[in-house]
Amino acid sequence: MKTAMQELLEWVRATLPMDLDTPQMIERKIESMLEKDKDVIEDIIDIIDSENSGQSAEQRLDSIKEYLLTFNTKEK
């Protein structure tokens, strides 16, 4: 399973002429955002593990889903 950022990076590499400056800048930005996504996912796992150590896998998954819903993805 790939994240949205991984899919976007693949699309940029397959679609844009990578010998130009702008696509290379976009590629670098996406790569840095992949690192940020990884950090956020690791933080979520740490939070869920520390807060829910006695829960079943299903309960932990529900906690992760609930936490992810706190991210605001809509423009104001």
FENDAHU-V609622 format. One record per pair of residues at least 6 apart in sequence whose C-alpha atoms are under 8 Angstrom apart, sorted by sequence separation. I is the first residue (numbers start at 0). J is the second residue. D is the distance in whole Angstrom. If there is no record, write none. Layout:
i->I j->J d->D
i->I j->J d->D
//
This chain:
i->16 j->22 d->7
i->17 j->23 d->6
i->15 j->22 d->6
i->51 j->59 d->7
i->11 j->22 d->7
i->48 j->59 d->8
i->47 j->59 d->7
i->11 j->25 d->8
i->12 j->26 d->8
i->11 j->26 d->7
i->47 j->62 d->7
i->47 j->63 d->7
i->8 j->26 d->6
i->44 j->63 d->8
i->43 j->63 d->7
i->8 j->29 d->6
i->7 j->29 d->8
i->8 j->30 d->8
i->43 j->66 d->8
i->4 j->29 d->7
i->4 j->32 d->7
i->5 j->33 d->7
i->4 j->33 d->6
//
